[in-house]
């Protein structure tokens, strides 16, 4: 009993199976996570180590190198990059992309241990390293809470209450608040007042610390109980601080507010600040738990926000900055429409060519295959996102192919007056195993994508899952469901009408097949010539590994020279935002100071933070407006803010500074910078490169004030280096001396000596320094009363000008030193002009860059698009032999012939004739998704070739003349091959305009268009040439 016989005998079971597929598919679709992109865990940790007072070089040598060397003893590492900055070391640790997500947390535990082991080797005054291993969480639901007439304190209070409420939603993992402004208590005392009142700064500081510090009084022990004792804090308001009593040396008491200004304010140079449409705002970004549906969580959040709004005062508003839920819903709607259009096109074509009854049978099989895939995807951990949905469209042609072969065979058997039951069983019986082999080969073609252990493999994993599940299901349905439905729906064909259709089609194709067999040199020679022309046309096809995402939003990186004050940055971004908001094609502008407000999207990188870096997230009315306005905006900002580095970036999977990047490694900073200048000169000489985008990732040297402490002079005044540093800090930024609490909110208390002009170097000389010890007091003279005590007192209370203790000058230093994998390195990047690809620029500059003379011990490597492409394809190419091996094994098992396998391989090569010209004519770029399209094309071609060769063998083995068997077999495959190709080609039409999957669609369409002729003309010719001198009795003898 074959499979189809089983289906007829157990038809109720089969119908139950089909009903279960439909219900299970619908239920699974509802349960599956719906995302914008496949989930990829970002395997990155950030280590921040403060080293106050150290230069970038000191940080590099004393902190960064020590930590890097320890970290590099870990296994499973990718690149380690670092920035050594004044006062701080920042190390970014990337795990190898091949590390499984289940082992990431274990790696971070090892990292913490390594850092802890290295602590003992750091200088004593280095603060403890901070490890952020949740750096990769995606906060894809991102609001801006704007205000008019509210202070940052009021905004913070409301934002924190909202955060607490959002965290109660099931599925919400974290909620971050971005752009909060740190309140401070500023205590400012004029220098002259301190001197006149005989009050030392330490008197004020110690008094404040005494009243603000938490006191531990222990427990009260009674005979039976132990009761905790609490000494309350006296200072509960800013007014309480102002009323604090300070005593001078004569025991005169003053209220602090009478001798100082005590006020609540905000930090002058905030590390982050945010505005939405030029209104002060706080970002509220939400990360969801893995496996949750962003659409469902987004709807819950919107409902919660709507209810929260009712409780808020007028003037506080919520605006979406980036809301992944909306993007996913739009993407799902678009892809479902595309999918339904494709299915409809396929069914209509089948109905037109094979009749409406055949159309219903094949169309139902297609729908069962698609719907039935979802339950198995759910079990395999698949998700609904752009890759999985597009995979269905890629599989469309292969899904209908099995059903078409079976229904066409049944149709022909009915036409040839075969008994109905025999007609239903004959084609599935003869074609089941060849179709299964062809289906498995099509699946094997995608196995390298699935086996690839890196992030590219993770991203495209669902492509393989969808194809494997749906194709296997389509084969099962072709031998179970199609015959059952055909038996119920198909009628015996009208001989006259059908013969007329078939004879018309065969009459046109038959002469072509015969002519091809009779003129082998012409056909083969022409095919080779066309193949050469196709490869030649490839040189004109634009190449881009991953396309930009089709979003109506992009972001501008705005970087001022290092050391620029935040006020200037805020002023510039405000002006630019104001200009942008006058544009009717722009909906909103979100500006962020200090860095990217939050990691809100998988398809964008996060630049290094800096007080001189700002970002504008620009929302347009639609995608076309974004394309049209981007160059206008970029040119305007560059023209009007010439000292800033300006770059508008689109969302993309390419996380690079520039499409073309080269990196130099070596020890000497000046040599590295010289190599960078040479590379930048090469870039700037190329007209294809946008000169405004050329940069290196180091900064020019910046000025710093060098205070040369003179120990001999300072000893006389009892002033240590620490006293000098504190005095300068007091006169500029202020000294944080304690903490003050308002309910659960911690506010630093800052002490500052005023009346110092920070912009004027000369005034630094007059900064007062108070000695911190009495080592050099004339004890003997005091005891012998040679020096009056009041004179000693004056000497102790007297400050000393900084100029008496140190020489002050201006020098220059490196503001940042970068490492990659423990080596100093400098990266130079650029982007091409509009209309030119990174690959084209690479061909222009590669030889010139590689011709730069590198000193001994120096090296270079390419990064950017070329580097990412190499990394992404590395593992796919590594596992390609696995696919080739599996395909060869199946072909040899099926045919037991090297010759037939060779025929199929030659046909695959010739199918490329249609690929590259199609990409060129359609204006599509060749990249990763086009490569996926080529792999899919190979699967379709192999399936058609297997079925045709099997048919030729069958007819030859039945005793038919060799030549006639080839021609008749080819004619018998004309309709199914053309139907499968036509349905696939037309079914791909909805994807042509898709920015992301358009190149893949065009690749398959162009390849199949030519591949149909190759299958029907060249394959029979090759079979004839190879076997014409062999007498064939059975398939086993064909070798």
N, C-alpha and C positions, 0 to 999 in steps of 0.2 A: 504494500500500500504506500503510494507516495503522499507527499504533504497535501496536495490539492484534493486527493481522494478523501483524506482524513477530514478536510474542511467541509466537503459535501456530506459526509456521514455524520459529522458533529457540527452541523451548521448553526444549531442553537447556541452552542458553546462559542462559536466564532462571532455570532451577533452579540452575545454578551461581552465578549472581549472588545469588540468595537465600541459598544456602549460605554464600557469601563474606560477605554482610551479617551473618549470624548469628555465624560464627566471628570475623570482624573486629570485630564489636561486643563480643563477650565478651572478646577479647584487648585491645581498646582500653580497655574498662572497667577491666581489671586494670592497664593501664599508666598510665592517667590519674591526675593528682594528685588526691588526695582531701583536701579542706580543709573547714574550718568555714565560712568565708566566701570570696568571691572575693578573689584577691590584689590589694591596692592598695598601691602604694609610697607611704609617707608622705613627702611632699615638704617636709620641715621640717629646718632646721638651727638649732643653738643656738650662740650666741657668748658666751662668758664672759670678761670682762676684769676682773681684780683691780686695785683701786686702794686699797691699804692706807692707812687713816687718813682717807680722804675721807668726807664726809657724803653722803647721798643726793642732795642738791642739787648738790654739787660733782661727784659722779659723773655726774649728768645733763648738766650744762653742759660738763664737760671731756672726757667720754668718750662717753656714749650719743649725744648729738646729733651729734658728729663722725662716729661710725661709721654712724649711721642715714642721715645725709645722703649719705655715700659709697655705702652699700648701695642707696639708693633710685635711684641712677643706673643700676642693672641693669635689664634688660628681663625680662619674664616673671615679675614678682613678684605675689604675692597680698598678704595683710596682713603688715605688720611690727609686732610688738608688743615692748615692752621694759619691763623693771623696773630702775629705778636704785635700788640699795640702798646702805647704808653699806658702804664697802670694795669694792663690786663692781657692775659693769654686766652685765645679762643681756638679750640681744636674741634674739628668736625670729623667724627668717626663714621665711615660708611662700611657696613658689612658687605661681604661679597653678595652679588645678586643671586648667587646659587644657594645661599643659606635659606633653608625652609623657614616659613613663618612661625612654625611651632618651636623653633630653636632660638628665635630672636631674643626672647626674654632671658634665656640661659646665657646668651652672649653678653647681654648687658650686666648680668650678675658678675661674670668674669671681668668685665670692664671696671666695675666698681672696685673689685678686689685689686686689680692692677693699679688703679689710681690710689687706693689706700696704701698699697705697698710703696708707691713712689713718694708719698707725702714726707716721709722722714728725710728724703734727699733734697727737699726744697728749702730755700732760705727761711729762717725763723719768722720773718715779717711778711711772708706770703700767706694770704688768707686761704682757707680751705677750698679746694676745687668744688665747683657745683656741677653736677651731672644731670643733664636733661635728656632722658631717654624716651620721653613721650613727644619728642620733636616732630614725629611723623603723623600725629593725629590730624585728621582733616575736619575743619570746621566749616562745612559746606553750606550751612544755613546762617547767613551773615546779615545782621541788621545794623543800621545806624540809628541810635536814639538821639534826635536833635532837640535843641531847645532854643527858645527865645525868651530872654528875661530871667533865666535861671542860672545860678552859680554852678560851678563844677561840683561843689559839695552837695548841692541839692540833686544834681544829676546823678552823682555817685550813689546817693542814698536810694533813689528810685531804681537805678540800674541793679543794685545788689538785691533789692527785694524782688525784682523781675527775675534775676538769675536764680534765686531760691525757688521761685514758682516753676520756672522752666525745668529745673532739675527733678521735679516731681513727676514729669512725663515719662512713662515707660519707654525705654529705647534710647533716651538721651544719656549720653556718656559723660560729657563735660560741657560746661558753659564758661566761656572766657569773656572778660570785659577788657576792651582795648581802648586806649586813649584816656584813661582816668588820669587826672592831674593830682599829683601828690601835694596835699596841703602841708604847710610848715608853720611853725611858730617862730617868727623872726624877732630876735632881740638885738637891737642896734644901739651901740653906745659911742658917742663921739670921743675921739682920742683926748681932746683937751679936757673933757669932763672927767675922764678917768684920772688924769694927772692932777687936776685941781682938787678933787675929792679924796685923793690918796687911796683909791680903790684899785686893787689889782684885778685883772681879768679872772684870775683863778678864784678870787673871792666870789664873784658872780657865778662862775661855773659850778663851784663846789656847793654853793647855796642852792642853786637850781637842782643839781643832782640829788642833794639831800632830801629835797621836798618832792621830787618826782619819782625817785627810785622806790621799788617795792621793798618793804622791810620785812624781815623774817623774825617774828617774836617767839616762834615755837608754839608749844601747846601748854595749856593750863592743866596741871595734874591735880585733881581732887582725890579724895579717898576712894572714890568708886569709878570716876570717869576721867577721860582725857579729852579736853575741849580745845579745838584750834583757836588761836588768838590772831586777830587781824588788826594791824595799825593802818587806819585808812589814809588815803592820799588826801592832802589838804588842797591840792591844786586841781580843780575840776573844770575851770573855765579859763579863758584867756585873761579875763579880768582878775582872777585869782593870782595868776602869774604876775600880772602887773602890780598887784598889791603886796607882793613878796618883799620882806624887809631885808635890806643889805646894810651891813655895818662897815664903816671905814676903820682906819687904824686908830682913830681917836674915839672909837665906840660911838660915833655919830651914826644914827640910823636913817636910812632913806628908803622910800618905796621905789621899787624897780622902775615903775612907770614914770617917776619923777626924774630919773637920771638916764633913762633909755627909752627907746621906742619899742613897744611890745605890740606886735600885730600878727594877725593870721594872714598868710598869703600862699602863693603857690611857687613851686620850684622854678627858678629862672630859666634853666636850660633843661626842659623835660626830655626824657629819653624817647617818649612817644606822645603824639598828639594827633587828634583826628577832627576833621571837619566834613560835613556833608552839605553840598551846595553852599559852601562858605559859612555854614552855621556850626557853632561848636557842637560836638557830638561825642558820644561814647559808643564804641562798637560792641555789639552783643553777638557773639559767634557761638554756634552750637555744633558739637560733634556727636554723632550717633554711634551706638554700639555696632560692632561688626555683625553682618547678617541681617540687620534691620532694613526695612524698605524706606528709603529716603522720602518717597512720595507720601507714605502713610504718616511718617513722623512729621514731615513738613506740614501736612494738613492739621495734625494735632497742635503743632506749635502755632500755626496761624489762628486756630480757634482760641488757644490760650492767650495769645497776644491781643486778640480782639476783646476778650473779656477783661484783660488787664487795662486796656486803654480806657475803659469806662471808669476806672478808679483813679486815673491820672488827671492832674490839673491841665487846663488848657495851656498850650504852648509846648508841651512835650509830644513829639511825634516819632513814629517808627517808619523808617524807609528801608526797603530791601537794597542791599549793596550787591550781594551775590546769593541767590537762593537756588540751590541745587535742585530742590523739589520741583520748581517751575521748569527748569531746564530739562529735567528728566521727563516730566509730563509732556512737554512739547516734543522731545525726541521720540518718546514712545508713540505719541499720536502720529507723528510724521512717519515713523517706520511702519506702524501698523497700517497706515494708509498705503504706503509703498508696497507692503506685503500683500494687502488685499488687492491692490491694483495688479500686482504680478500674478497672483492666483487667478484673478478674473481674466487677465490677458491669456494665460495658459489655457484656461477652460474654454474660452471663446474660440481660440485657434483650433483646439482639438475638435470642438463642435463643428466648426466650419469645414475642416478637412475630413474628419472621420465620422461626422454625424453627431447629433445632439445626445444620442444614447451613449455612444462611446465617450463623449465629453463628460457626461454625468459620472460614468464609471471611473475614468481617470481623475477627474476633478475631486471626486469623493476620496479616492486613494491619496491624493495630494493633501487634502484637508486632514484626513486621519493621520498622515505622517507628521504633519506640522503640529497638530494638537496633541498627538500622542507622545511627542518628544518631551513636553514639559514635565510630566511626572518623573521620567528618568533623569532629566536635568536637575530636578529638585533633589532626588536621591543622591546625585553625584555632586551636589553642592554648587550647582550652576546658578547664575543670576540673570535677570532681565536687564540688559543694557545695550549700548550701541553695537558692541561686537556680536553678541549672541543673536540679536535681531537681524543684523546684516547677514549673518551666517545662513539664515533660512533662505534669503534671496540668492546667495551663492549656491546653495544646494538645490535650488528650484529645478534646474534642468536635469540634474541627476535623479531627483526624487520622482519626476514624471517618466524618466527613461524606462525604468523597470516596468511600470504599468503600461506604457505605450508598447513595449516589445510584446508583452503578454496579450494585450487587447488586440493588437494588430495580428498576432498569430491566430487567436481565436476567431477573429473576423474573417481571415483568409480561409480557415478550415470550414467555417460555416458557408462561405461562398463556394467552396469546393465540394459542397454537399456531404461533408463528413457528419456523422451522427452527432447530435447536440452534446451528449455527454462526453463523447470522445473528443469533440472540438474543445470543450472546456478543460480537458485534462492533458491534451497533447502538447500544447505550447509550454505550459508550466513544467511538464515532465522533461522536455528536451532542453529548456532554457534555464531551469532553476539554478543549476550549479554553475554554468558559465556566468549567469547574472550575479550570483553570490560572489564568485571570484572577482568579477569586475567591480562589484560594490566594495569588497574588501580592499582591492587595489586603490580605489578612489579614497578610501579612508586612510590607508597606509601612506598615501601621498602627503597627508597632513600630520603624520605622526611626529616629524621633527619639531613642529610648532608646539605640540603637546608635551614632548619630552624635554624641551628646552627649560632648564631649571632657573633661568634668570627672570627678571621682571618682564621682559618681552614675552617670554613663554607664559607667564602668569596672566599678562594682559590679554593674550590671544587664546588662552586655554579653552574658553567657551566656544571658540570657532571650531576646534576639533570635537568637543563634546556634542555640539549641535549636529555637525556633519556625520559623526559616527553613529549617533543614536537615530537620527532621522533617516539616514541611508539604509541602515540595517532594518529599520522599521518598514521602509518602503519596499525592501525586498520581501520581507515577511508578508506584507499586504499584497504584493504582486502575485504571490502563489496561494494566498488564502482568500483575501477579500475580493480581488479583481475577478477571478473566475466565478465566485458566488454571485456577485452583482451582475456580471455579464450574463450569467445564466438566467437571471430574473429580468434584466432590462433589454439586452440585445435581441434583436429579431434577425431572422435570416435575411441577408442582404439582397436587395433588388439587383439581380444579375446584370440587367442591361445598364442600369444607372451606374452601378459600381464598376462594371467593366469599362464603361466609357471614361470614368474618372481615372481608374488605374492605368488604362491603356494610354490616355493622354499624357499622364506624368511619365510613364515608362517609355513612351515613344520619344519624349524629349531627352530623357537621361540615357537610354540604351545606346544611341549612337555615340554619345560622349564616352561611355565606358569602353565600347568596342574600339573606337578610334584611339583611345588611350592605350589599350593593350597592343594595338597594331603599330603604334608609333612610340615605342618606349624611350628612344633617345631624345625625341622632341619633348616628351612629358618630363622626363627626369632632368634633362638639361635646362628646360624652362623653370622647373621647380628649384633647381640649384641656383639659377640666376636670380629668381625672385627672393630666395633665402638670403643671397648676398646683398641684394638691394635692401631687404628688410633690416639686416644688420647694419648696413650703411646708414639707413634712415634713423637707426637708434642713436647715432651720434648727434642728431638734431632734436631728439626727445629730451625735454627738460627733466632733470633728476632732482628729486627731493625725497628724503627718506620718510618723513612723516609730514602730512599737511597741517596747516593751522586749523584750529577748531572754528567752525562757522558761528561765532558768537557775535552778538550785537554789543560787545563790550571789549575793551582792551585796557592796557594800563601803561602809564608813562613813568619811566625812571628819570628822576631829576637829581643830579649830583653836583653840588657845588664843591669848590676846592676844600680839602680837609682843613679844619680849623675855623671855617666860617661859622659865625654865631647863628644859633637857631632862629633868632629874630629875623634875620635876613631871609632864611629859608622859608619861614612862615609867611613873610611879606610877599615873596615871589610866588609861592603856591596860591596865595589868596588872589593876587592879580591875575594869574593864569586861569584860575577857576572862574573868576568874574568874566573874563573874556570868553571862555568856553560856554558859559551859561547863556551868553547872548545868541548862541547858535541854535536855531530852531531844530536842528537835527540831533541835538544832544539833549538827553533826558535828565541826566544827573552827573555830578562830579563828586567823588569822595577823595579827599586829600589826607595823606598820612605823613607825619614827620617822624624821622628816625628809622623807618623801615617799613616793610609790609605789615599791615595791621594784624593779620593773622594768616595762617596757612589754610586758605579756604577752598583751594581747588587742587586736584591732582595734576591738572594739565598746565601748571605754571611753576616756575622756580621761585625761590625766596632769596633775593639779593642780600648781601651782607649789610647789616645795620650800621648806621653812622649818624652822628648829630648833624652832618651836612648832607644827608640823603633824604629825599622826599619822594612820594609816589602819588600819582593821580589815577584813580580808577574811573574810567569814562564810560558811561552807558549811553548808547545811541538809540535812535528810534527803531532802527532795524540793521540787519547785517550789511546791506548795501551802503547805508549811510556811514557805517564804520569804515568800509573800504574806501569810500570817496573822501571822507573827511580826514582820515589819518595822516596822509602826506601833507595836507594843508596845515594841520595842527602842529606837526613836527617841524615844518619849515618856519612857521610863525614863532614858535618858542625858541628855536635855535637862533633865529635872527635877532630877537628882542632880549635874549638872555645869553649872550655869547660866552660868558665865562662858565656856564653850566654844561655838563654832559647830559644830553637829552636823547631819549630813545623810547619810541612807542613800541610796545611788544604785544603780540597776539598770544592767545592761549594755545599751547602746543605741548606735545610730549617731549619735545627737544628742550631740555633744561640747560641751555647754553647762553653765554654772554653774547656770542656772535655765531653766525652760521659757519664762519671760517675762523679757526683758532689754532695758534701754534704756541707751544710752551717750551721754554728753555730752562735747563737745570744747571746749577753750578754753585760755587762757594762765594765768589766775590760779587758784591752788590753792584759795583760800578761796571763790571764786565757784563753782568746780566742786563743792566739797563742799556748798555751799548748795543748788545745783541737785539734788544727790544727796539731800539731806535732804527737799526738796520732793517728789521722786519717791517716796522711801521713805514719806513721809506718805500719798501717794495710795494706794500699795500697802497700807499698814497699815489704811487705812479700809475696804478691801474685805473683806467676810466670806468671800468665795470664796478668798482667798489665805491660805496658811499663814504667819502672822507670823514663825514661827521660821526661815523660809527667806529672809526679806528681808535683804539685805546689799549693801554695795558693795565693790568690789575694792581699795579703799585701806584703810589701817590708821589707827586713831586715832594722834595724835601720841604719841610715847614719850619718856620722860625720858632725858637723857644728861648725863654729867658734863663740864662745860666747864672746861678747864684753861687759864687766861689767862696765857700765858708773859710774864714781865716782863723785858724785855731788859736794862735798866740794872742791876737787882739780879743777874740771872743772869751778866752779864759779870764782875762782881766775883768770883763763885765759879767762873769758867771753865766754866760749864755752858751748852751749846747746847740748842736745842729737841730735837735728836736724842737728847741725853743724857736729857732729861726723859721723852721717849717710851719709851726703853729701860728706864728705871728703873721706870716704871709697868707696862710689860710684864713685867719681871722679878718684880714684886711680885704679879702677878695670874696671867696665863695662863702665863708663862714664855717664855724666848727659845729658839727652835730654833737650836742652834749648830753641829750637825754631823750626820753620818749614821753609823749603826753597822749592820754587816751580819751576819746569821746565815745562812750559806750564801747563797741567792739572795733572802733577805727583808731589805728595807731598813727600819731602825728609826730614827726621829728621836731625837736626844739633846737634851734640854730642860733649860735652867738656870733655876732659880727661887730668889728670895729669899723666905724664909718669915716667919711670925709677923706677917702682915698680915691684918686682918679685912676681907675684900672686901665684907661686908654693911654695914660701918660707914663712912660717909662721912668722919667725923672722922679716922679712921686714915690716910686718904689723905694727909693733911697731913704725916705723919711718914715717908712713903716716902723712903728715902735716895737722893740723886742724886749720882753721881760725875762730876766734870768730865772732859772728854775731851781737853783741850789745855793748853798752858802759855803762852798768849798774854799773859796779864796777870801773869805772875810778875815780882816786883821784881828784875830781873836786876842793875841797878846796885847796889842795896843789898846783894845777895848777894855781888857781886864785891868791894865795899868792906868786906865782913864785918860790916856793921851788923846783919844778920839771920843768926843761926846756921843752919847747914845742917840740923840736926835739926829746927829749927822749920819750915824749908821743906818737909822731908820729911813732917812731920806734916800740913802744910797740903795737900800733894798727895794724901795718903792719906785725908784726912778727907772724909766725905760731907756733903752739905747737905740738910736736910729740904725736901721739895717745897714746903711752905708759904712758904719763903723765896724761892723762885724763881717762883712763880705763884700767882694767885688761883684758888680752886676753888669752883665753884658748880654748881647743877643748872639745866638749861634743857630745852626741849622741841623736838623736831624731827620731820619727816616720815620715817617708817621706810621708805617706798617711794614712788616717783613713777613713774607708768605713762604710756606713750605708745602710741598706735596710729597707724601710718603717719606718724610724726614729730610728732604733736600730743599734748599732754597730754590725757588722757581719763580719765573715771571711769565705771564700769559698775555699774548697779544691777540686781540679779536677784532673782527670787522664784519660788516654785512654788505651784500651786493646792492646795487641800485635796483629800483623797482623793475620787475620783469626779467631779472637775471637770477639764476639759482646759485646756491652755494657750491654745487658741483662744478658749475661753469667757472666760477672764480678760482676754485682749486686747480683746475687745469691751467689757469693763467699764471698762478703764483707758486705752485708747488716746487717746480724746479729751481726757481729763483730763491725761494726761502731755503731750500735744502742746499743751495750753493753757498750760503753764508758760512764763512770760515769759523769753525768752533775751536776755541782753545782746548788744550789737553784737559781732560776731566769734565768737560761740558757736553751736554747732550740736548736733543730736542725731540719732541713728539707732537703729532697732530691731535687736536681735540676738535671741539665743535661738532658739526653734523657728521663729518667723516669719522671722527672718533666714536660717536654714538652709534653710527651705522655699523662700524666694525664690531663693537661690543654686542649690539643687538643680534647681528647675523652669526656671531661666532658659534653659539651653541646650536642654532638651527642648522648650520652647515656641518657641525660636528655630528649631529644625529641624522643627517641626510643619508649616509650609507646604510643606516638601519632601515629606512624606508625603501631604498633601492634594493637591499637584500631581500626584504619581505616581498616586494613586487616581483623580483626575479623568481623567487621560490614559488609564488603563486602561478606565475606564467608557465614555468617549467612543469609544475604539477598539473596544470590544466592541459597544456599542449604537448608536453614531453618533447619539446623541440626548441633548439637554439635559433633555427631559421625564423620561425614564426615570432619569437620574441624579438629578433632583429628587425622584422618587418614593422612591428609595433613601435619600436624605438625610433626607426627612421621616420615614421609618420608623426611621432611626437615632435621631432626636430623640425619637420616641414610645417607643423602647425604654427610655429613662430613667425611664419611669413605674414600672418594676419595681425600679430600682436603689436609690433612696433609701429607700423604705419597707422594703425588705428589710434594709438596713443598720440602720435604726431598730428593726425588730422583732427582729433578731438581736443587738442591742446591740453592733454592731461600729463601729469608728471609721473615718471617711473620711480617707484619707491617700494617701501615695505608692503603696502597693500596691493600694488601691482604684482609683486612677487607671489603673494598669496593667490592672486587671480591666475597666474601662470600655473601654480600647483593645482588649483581647481580645474583648470583647462586640461591638464594632463590626465586627471582622473576621468573626465568626460570622454576624452579621446580614446583612452585605453578601453573604456567600457564599450564604446561603439566598435572598436577594432576587434575585441574578443568575440562579440556576438556575430560579427560578419565572418570572421575566420571559422568559428564553430559551424556556421551555416554552410560555408564552402566545403568544409570537411564532411559534414553530414550528407550533402548532396553527392559529393564524390564517392563516398562510401556506399551510397544507395545504388551506385552503378552508372550514374550519369556521366556523360562525356566531360573530361577535365575542363576544356575550354568553356563548354556550355554551363557547367556547374559554377564556374567563376562568375560568368555574366548573369545567370539566373539568381545566384545568391546575392549578388550586388543589387540587382533590381528588387529582390524581395526585401532588402534593407533600406531601399530608397525612402519609403514613407516613414518608417519609425525613426531613421536617422535624421531626416529633414524635420520631422515633427519635434523631436527632442531638441534639435539645434534651434529651430524657429521659436519654440516656446521659451527656451532659455534666453535667447537673444532679445526677444520682445519683452520677456519678463524682467529683464535687467533695465529696461528703459527708465523706470522710475528712479533708479539709482544714478543715472548718468550725471544729473545735476548736483548730486550730493558731493560736497567738498571733500568729505573724508573717504567715501567708498566709490566715488566716481571713477577713479583710475582702475580699480579692481573690476568694475563692471565693464568698462571699455576693453580691458585686456581679455576678458572672457568672451565678450561679443565679437571682437575682431578675430580672435583665435578660432572660435567656433565657426564663424562664417567661412573662413578658409578651410578649417578642419573638416567641414562637411564634404567639400570637394575632395580633400585628401582621402577621407574614408571611402568615398564612393568611386573614386577614379584611381588615385595613386596606390592605395592598398591592394585592390585587385591586380593592378599592373605588377606590383612587387611580388605578389603571390605567384602570378603567372611566370615572371622571369625566373624566380628561384626554383619553382617546382615543375617547369614545363618539360624537363628532360627526365622526370621521375615518374614511374608507374606507381600510382597510389592505390593501395587496397584498403588501408585502414589508417586511422589517425596515428596509431603507434608507429607506423612505418614512415611517417613524414618526419624527416630529421635532417 
